[in-house]
């Protein structure tokens, strides 16, 4: 089979979206596979964030699959990777992964990862061939959003004047770099602001940034209907983590969203316990993160972070 791997183009996005829903809906055994992730955008937003990091696989002139790679500075991850079900087991995913690994190498990524299904030997085995190894479980959790009785001192990135945004992003990089050198989520902060996908919560102690959370809000984003989704969040310590969750709930309530969703790697044991104590519960999806090299990265007990590598 002649497989061409190339950059994903804007004209490909509707078909890439269709293939993604069909592939994952088929894997999960949904009666109508096209209902997978209804109201959630997993293609257009990621493509707009960085078109050069979106890959397409083509067979006989037709789109056969895609993969999206995320550059968080020294950290990189990829997904969702999807292939048309009628072309499964034809080597298409491996070809996409070959180009993915070349992209990560070009970026100088020191720690790479992905989120996959622990119950699937096929998925785990494929990624192990490329040097990724399974570590801790990562549940996708959610709770009803409600304003806390006492709101912390926080702000929105969208409220920061243009002249102050540069220093704010530097503060964000300093905070993320404290848990893993070179970790930088500023691309996501900027994309959320530029395309109106939600907002970034900023937690302050005077002039020091002690927490941040990049949030997607509502239908047509990675959150979906009535949901505020924390794509990435980090806090300096346990007390700040609690305050950051309060601020995220406040943002959700202010936008009229009923659900707050976030994922946490269970290696960050105290953060996981604190989310459970606040009423977060795992829904239908619990995955395992796979890491290259086989090291924890920033998934350590002393780290208070939420992230989603799907």
Buried (B, 14 or more C-beta within 10 A) or exposed (E): EEBEBEEBEEEBBEBBBBBBBBBBBBBEEBEEBEEBBEBBBBBBBBBBBBEEBBBBBBBEEEBBBBBBBBBBBBBBBBBBBBBBBEBBEBEBBEBBBEBBBEBBEEBEBBBBBBBBBBEEEEBBEBBBEBEBBBBBBBBBBBBEBEEBEEEBEBBBBEEBEEEEBEEBBEBBBEBBBEBBEBBBBBBBBBBBBEEEBBBBBBBBBEEEBBBBBBBBBBEBBBBBEBBBBBBBBBBBEEBBBBBBBBBBBBBBBBBEBEBBBBBBBBBBBBBBEBBBEBEBEBEEBBBBBBBBEEEBBBBBEEBBBBBBBB
